[in-house]
Amino acid sequence: MAEQLSLFEGGNSLVSSDLFKQLQEVDDNLAGGSSGLKTHRISLRGGRFRELVNGEQVNVKNDGFLNVIVVNAAKISRTYYAGQYDAENPSAPTCWSPDTDAPDAAVPADQRQAKRCMDCKQNVKGSGQGESRACRFQQRIAVLLEGDLETVYQLQLPATSVFGEAKDGKMGMQAYAKHLRAHKTPSIAVVTQMYFDENSDTPKLFFKPVRPLEEAELQQAITARDSEDAVRAITLTVAQTDGVQAKRDGEVQEDEVDIRETVPKPKKVAKKKEVTAPSSDDDLESIVGDLFDDEDE
């Protein structure tokens, strides 16, 4: 048998073809694996930045901040779990929406809470614990770590890190994005510092710009933006990124939103014209305008 299989090794041109790789995808599913593909995620559990590879924690940052480059982002999504969270008897989510407009097509008809999210009783303040909503928001983003522009990480932001007005210079993601846009600065062109709100009982992040990217860094970030890893980071759920079959029931634990939902197959990104990075650091400074001057004031 080994001799028969050896015909696919060595210099066989079929082995290196795109067709052969596509055929192997079926066997990856049959074998219950993901062809050895490593997935990287940043968790906010316990108010610490934790780096995970295939669901296994490999590093914990204890100083409360992390510098990243945001290279891609998904639309804000929603997830609803019926009942209370039970770690001993986890289950799949009851209803979910990839765009906050309507339940996903894969949600069983008898589990859909409403035809539209805006009409849903689980979207009413107080339907969850305290004054919260039972159906929770989250947003997945793809980031690179400053000093390591080769690896794309998934980060899932809880609603508390997405919404809210800027106050005393502290900005959630939406306020931060508006701040950058007001200065005609794309987020991919700057190093962003994420840091925890020390006054929050649950993991909550603020964001601020640190510095503009250098020419070579910007080109790497642009390349990473449309990479398969970046598409996966903003498409796959936490459970799928970690490569586990985790399910949850009840309260969603901040960024630990392990849901089993139908994930659209990543679209093939059309080749784009090569983006020419600024020819000098001075040119890059002109892109970000007076952003950092304002930050110092």
C-alpha positions as CSV (number, residue, x, y, z in Angstrom):
1,M,0.0,0.0,0.0
2,A,2.8,2.4,0.9
3,E,4.4,1.8,-2.5
4,Q,1.1,2.6,-4.2
5,L,0.8,5.9,-2.3
6,S,4.4,6.9,-3.1
7,L,3.3,7.7,-6.7
8,F,1.9,11.0,-5.2
9,E,5.3,11.9,-3.8
10,G,8.4,13.2,-5.3
11,G,8.3,15.1,-8.6
12,N,4.7,14.3,-9.5
13,S,3.4,17.6,-10.9
14,L,-0.1,16.8,-9.8
15,V,0.9,17.1,-6.2
16,S,1.7,20.7,-6.4
17,S,-1.3,21.7,-8.5
18,D,-4.2,23.8,-7.1
19,L,-6.6,21.0,-8.1
20,F,-4.8,18.5,-5.9
21,K,-4.9,20.8,-3.0
22,Q,-8.7,21.3,-3.5
23,L,-9.2,17.6,-3.6
24,Q,-7.4,17.2,-0.3
25,E,-9.9,19.6,1.4
26,V,-12.5,16.7,1.4
27,D,-10.1,14.5,3.3
28,D,-9.3,17.2,5.8
29,N,-12.9,17.2,6.7
30,L,-13.1,13.4,6.8
31,A,-10.1,13.3,9.1
32,G,-11.7,15.8,11.4
33,G,-8.8,18.3,11.1
34,S,-7.9,21.5,9.4
35,S,-4.8,20.2,7.4
36,G,-2.5,21.3,10.2
37,L,-3.3,25.0,9.6
38,K,-2.3,27.1,12.6
39,T,-4.8,29.6,13.8
40,H,-3.9,32.5,16.1
41,R,-6.2,34.5,18.4
42,I,-5.9,37.1,21.1
43,S,-8.2,36.5,24.1
44,L,-9.2,39.1,26.6
45,R,-10.1,36.6,29.4
46,G,-9.4,37.8,32.9
47,G,-8.4,41.3,31.7
48,R,-5.2,40.0,30.2
49,F,-4.0,39.8,26.6
50,R,-3.6,36.1,25.9
51,E,-2.1,34.7,22.7
52,L,-3.6,31.4,21.6
53,V,-2.5,29.1,18.9
54,N,-5.1,26.5,17.8
55,G,-6.9,27.2,21.1
56,E,-3.8,26.6,23.3
57,Q,-2.5,29.6,25.3
58,V,1.1,30.3,24.5
59,N,1.7,33.7,26.0
60,V,0.1,36.1,28.5
61,K,0.8,39.9,28.6
62,N,0.4,41.3,32.1
63,D,1.1,45.0,31.6
64,G,-2.4,45.8,30.4
65,F,-1.7,47.1,26.9
66,L,-0.8,45.7,23.5
67,N,0.3,47.5,20.3
68,V,-1.2,46.2,17.1
69,I,-2.0,47.2,13.5
70,V,-5.7,46.7,12.6
71,V,-5.7,45.2,9.0
72,N,-9.3,44.0,8.6
73,A,-12.7,43.9,10.3
74,A,-16.0,42.1,10.0
75,K,-19.4,43.6,10.4
76,I,-20.8,43.7,13.9
77,S,-22.6,40.4,14.7
78,R,-25.0,39.1,17.3
79,T,-25.6,35.9,19.3
80,Y,-28.3,34.8,21.6
81,Y,-28.2,31.9,24.1
82,A,-31.3,30.7,25.8
83,G,-31.2,29.7,29.5
84,Q,-28.3,30.2,31.9
85,Y,-24.7,29.4,31.1
86,D,-23.8,25.8,32.2
87,A,-20.2,24.9,31.9
88,E,-21.0,21.2,32.6
89,N,-23.7,21.0,29.9
90,P,-22.7,23.4,27.1
91,S,-24.9,23.7,24.0
92,A,-25.1,25.6,20.8
93,P,-26.5,29.1,20.5
94,T,-30.2,29.5,20.1
95,C,-30.1,32.2,17.5
96,W,-27.5,34.4,15.8
97,S,-27.0,37.0,13.1
98,P,-23.8,37.8,11.1
99,D,-25.0,41.3,10.3
100,T,-27.4,42.3,13.2
101,D,-30.2,42.6,10.6
102,A,-31.8,39.2,10.6
103,P,-31.1,35.7,11.9
104,D,-28.6,33.6,9.9
105,A,-30.1,31.3,7.3
106,A,-28.7,28.3,9.2
107,V,-30.7,29.1,12.4
108,P,-33.6,26.5,12.7
109,A,-37.0,28.1,12.1
110,D,-38.2,27.1,15.6
111,Q,-35.2,28.8,17.2
112,R,-35.5,32.2,15.4
113,Q,-36.6,34.8,17.9
114,A,-37.9,37.2,15.2
115,K,-37.7,37.8,11.5
116,R,-35.7,41.0,12.1
117,C,-33.3,41.7,14.9
118,M,-34.8,45.2,15.4
119,D,-38.1,43.5,16.3
120,C,-36.6,40.8,18.6
121,K,-37.6,40.6,22.2
122,Q,-34.1,39.5,23.0
123,N,-32.9,42.9,21.7
124,V,-34.7,44.8,24.4
125,K,-32.8,46.4,27.3
126,G,-33.3,44.3,30.4
127,S,-33.9,41.0,28.5
128,G,-30.5,39.9,29.7
129,Q,-28.8,40.1,33.1
130,G,-29.5,43.4,34.8
131,E,-30.1,46.1,32.2
132,S,-28.2,44.2,29.4
133,R,-29.7,42.7,26.3
134,A,-30.0,38.9,26.0
135,C,-28.7,39.0,22.4
136,R,-25.2,40.4,22.5
137,F,-23.1,42.3,20.0
138,Q,-19.5,41.5,19.1
139,Q,-17.1,42.3,16.3
140,R,-14.2,40.4,15.0
141,I,-11.0,42.1,13.7
142,A,-7.8,40.9,12.3
143,V,-4.6,42.4,13.7
144,L,-0.8,42.2,13.5
145,L,1.4,42.6,16.5
146,E,3.9,45.4,16.5
147,G,7.3,43.8,15.9
148,D,5.7,40.7,14.3
149,L,4.0,41.5,11.0
150,E,4.1,38.0,9.7
151,T,1.3,36.6,11.9
152,V,-2.4,37.6,11.7
153,Y,-4.4,37.3,14.9
154,Q,-8.1,37.2,15.4
155,L,-9.5,39.4,18.1
156,Q,-13.2,39.4,19.0
157,L,-14.3,42.6,20.6
158,P,-17.2,42.6,23.1
159,A,-19.9,45.3,22.8
160,T,-18.3,47.3,25.6
161,S,-15.1,47.7,23.5
162,V,-17.0,48.7,20.4
163,F,-19.6,51.2,21.4
164,G,-19.6,54.4,23.4
165,E,-18.6,58.0,23.0
166,A,-15.0,59.1,23.6
167,K,-14.5,60.5,27.1
168,D,-11.4,62.1,28.6
169,G,-9.4,60.9,25.5
170,K,-10.6,57.3,26.1
171,M,-12.1,55.7,23.0
172,G,-13.9,52.5,22.1
173,M,-13.4,51.1,18.6
174,Q,-16.1,53.1,16.9
175,A,-15.1,56.3,18.5
176,Y,-11.4,55.5,17.7
177,A,-12.3,54.8,14.0
178,K,-14.1,58.1,13.8
179,H,-11.2,59.9,15.4
180,L,-8.8,58.4,12.7
181,R,-11.3,59.2,9.9
182,A,-11.5,62.8,11.1
183,H,-7.7,63.0,10.6
184,K,-7.9,61.3,7.2
185,T,-5.9,58.4,8.6
186,P,-6.6,54.7,7.8
187,S,-6.3,52.5,10.8
188,I,-3.9,50.2,8.8
189,A,-1.4,53.1,8.6
190,V,-0.8,53.4,12.3
191,V,0.2,51.4,15.3
192,T,-2.8,51.2,17.6
193,Q,-2.4,50.7,21.4
194,M,-5.2,48.6,23.0
195,Y,-5.4,48.9,26.7
196,F,-7.9,47.7,29.4
197,D,-10.3,50.0,31.2
198,E,-9.2,49.5,34.8
199,N,-12.6,50.6,36.1
200,S,-14.6,47.9,34.3
201,D,-15.6,44.7,36.0
202,T,-15.4,42.8,32.7
203,P,-12.7,43.0,29.9
204,K,-13.2,46.4,28.2
205,L,-10.7,48.0,25.8
206,F,-9.8,51.5,24.8
207,F,-7.8,52.4,21.7
208,K,-5.3,55.1,20.8
209,P,-2.8,55.8,18.0
210,V,0.9,55.4,18.9
211,R,2.9,56.2,15.7
212,P,2.6,56.0,11.9
213,L,3.9,52.9,10.2
214,E,7.2,53.0,8.5
215,E,7.3,52.4,4.7
216,A,8.2,48.7,4.9
217,E,5.7,48.1,7.7
218,L,2.9,49.7,5.7
219,Q,3.5,47.5,2.7
220,Q,3.5,44.4,4.9
221,A,0.2,45.4,6.5
222,I,-1.4,46.0,3.2
223,T,-0.3,42.6,2.0
224,A,-1.7,41.0,5.2
225,R,-5.1,42.8,4.8
226,D,-6.3,40.5,2.0
227,S,-4.5,37.4,3.1
228,E,-6.3,34.1,3.7
229,D,-5.4,34.4,7.4
230,A,-7.0,37.8,7.7
231,V,-10.2,36.6,5.9
232,R,-10.4,33.7,8.3
233,A,-9.8,35.9,11.3
234,I,-12.9,38.0,10.6
235,T,-15.0,35.1,9.3
236,L,-14.5,32.2,11.7
237,T,-16.0,32.1,15.2
238,V,-13.8,31.8,18.3
239,A,-14.6,28.0,18.5
240,Q,-13.7,27.5,14.8
241,T,-10.5,29.5,15.1
242,D,-9.4,27.5,18.1
243,G,-10.2,24.3,16.3
244,V,-12.5,22.9,19.0
245,Q,-16.2,22.0,19.1
246,A,-16.9,24.3,22.1
247,K,-20.5,25.3,22.6
248,R,-22.1,27.7,25.1
249,D,-25.4,28.3,26.7
250,G,-26.7,31.3,28.6
251,E,-24.5,34.4,29.2
252,V,-21.9,35.1,26.6
253,Q,-18.5,35.5,28.3
254,E,-17.2,38.7,26.8
255,D,-14.8,37.7,24.0
256,E,-15.3,34.0,24.6
257,V,-18.2,33.8,22.2
258,D,-18.0,30.1,21.2
259,I,-20.8,29.6,18.7
260,R,-21.4,27.0,16.0
261,E,-22.7,29.0,13.1
262,T,-22.6,28.5,9.3
263,V,-19.5,30.4,8.1
264,P,-19.4,31.6,4.5
265,K,-16.5,30.2,2.5
266,P,-13.8,32.9,2.3
267,K,-14.1,34.7,-1.0
268,K,-11.1,34.6,-3.3
269,V,-9.6,38.0,-3.3
270,A,-9.0,39.4,-6.7
271,K,-5.5,40.4,-7.4
272,K,-5.1,44.1,-6.9
273,K,-2.7,46.4,-8.4
274,E,0.4,46.7,-6.3
275,V,0.0,49.4,-3.7
276,T,2.9,51.8,-3.7
277,A,3.9,52.7,-0.2
278,P,5.0,56.3,0.5
279,S,8.5,56.9,-0.8
280,S,9.7,58.3,2.5
281,D,8.8,58.7,6.1
282,D,8.0,62.3,5.4
283,D,5.3,61.2,2.9
284,L,3.8,58.8,5.4
285,E,3.6,61.6,8.0
286,S,1.6,63.6,5.5
287,I,-0.9,60.7,5.2
288,V,-1.6,60.7,8.9
289,G,-1.8,64.5,9.0
290,D,-1.6,66.2,12.4
291,L,-3.1,63.2,14.2
292,F,-0.2,62.6,16.5
293,D,0.2,66.4,17.2
294,D,-3.3,66.4,18.5
295,E,-2.6,63.4,20.7
296,D,0.2,65.2,22.4
297,E,-1.9,68.2,23.2
